[in-house]
Amino acid sequence: MLIRALAAVGLTVGALLLGPTPANAAGPPVDCGSDAKWDGRQCKITATNSGRSGGTTLSDSGGGGRSAPRTCSFGSIPMPCQDAQLGWWSASKSCYIQLSDPQPPQSAAAWGGRAEGAIYDCALPRRGVFGGLQYRFWSSTAPAGPDPAVLAQQAIASMNLRPISIGIVPEDRPGSVGLVGMPVWLWAASPDAQSWGPITRSASASGVTVTATAKVQRVRWQLGDGAVVVCGGKGTVYEDRFGKADSPTCGYTYRKQGTYTVRAESQWSVAWSGMGASGTIPVLLTDSTTITIGELQVITTG
Amino acid sequence: MLLNRNTLRRAALALALPLLVAACTATPSLDPTPSSTPTPTPSVTSLSPAEQDLANARQGVVKLWDVVDRLTNDPQASLQDLDAVASGDALEFFRKNLTGYRLEQLTGSGTSIVELQSAEAAGNNADGLRTWTVTACIDTSKTKLVDTSGKNVTAPPYRFQHRSIVVERATALLVDQDQVLGTC
């Protein structure tokens, strides 16, 4: 691996002074976002990192065109949006609604002589003498139903998304030490559908379905020294044959020795649609590792 | 419609009204003849079809409040009973208010008084159904709405003037809209 090569006897000072790859004059092939700039091969941020903690985070913040799961209430009384027995909460009717099962015969008064549409139950939770079925009514369309954004979240949960597994040289293992001024390669190790996408899942309720497709848009690498690098792709897996070259897709060079916690935040975008609605939900998942960067010193004797 | 819970409650229960209602409506009434007649024979004042329609429209409003009272006072009674006295916006409104009472575990008692004030034909609505406008003062001062601790949650004023649109449907005259005009 790279760090092993760099630490080997016989390294020249010239090798430690590898210059950066010339910047590409063309526009960035990926959207770096507002906090990063394209340096010719990757989005790069040199500002202080956001301090986001490690671990897996399912984020529901940020992003446009997103629909937050709704909350339900009656006045100041919070009501679950769905009741397993009674159906979906209808704010306009102040009760839970679900399709009457079985449907009353067409001769029932609730039909009002209509042939289309359906009959629905309006019911309340049981509390002493209160609650239970209140009435039945006709409607041409389902008057209440699942929140598509909630179904989208259910679809996302079923994807079992993971952060990328960090691929990095120097590696996070005893005896592996990088060097100040030498390139560090960053990549997504063994990416699969759960860690990179695209992955598509659906969630259904009450006869309606929402389908969501998730894929990683970019990976935000926090290098532990305050620098942040944003890479639009998976990065390039380092091989010994690359020697001391820079990563062509995603890398970094430390300027000071030390032990650094590197965090890779996978920024997923989940596009969902169904029930005549659509939106995107950002999901942030983070993996972390620790690397050591040393400094090569030349000792002159005699 | 411009009802809130208190106005509905205040306007809610109407069983004690027969006399008031009779006094305010043109419902056919028996008119006993003088006692000097050996064999009294009642004479009946017949109503024209238009007058009968107005009387029925007024009765439609009285029936609505009767049912609302009963459903308010008995939380286990089916709200399906509203179908026989209301339709459209009014039906939705009273359904929602009554389900609200039941969610909040409020139980009514007493009856409200319907003081009919005016009634007139209002032509056909957008669906081509005949309609009438009935104005009434609903007095709920003799009613209560209590929570599970027994506390009465109603508060004055207790008298509100309502304007109801009554529509002729296949089976009956139903209150289709109900609007509070103010106190009375």
Interface residues (C-beta under 8 A of the other chain):
Chain A: F74 G75 I77 S92 K93 S94 C95 A109 A110 G113 C122 L124 R127 G128 V129 F130 G131 G132 L133 Q134 Y135 R136
Chain B: P75 Q76 S78 L79 Q80 L82 D83 E92 R95 K96 L98 T99 G100 R102 L103 E104 Q105 T107 T148 A170
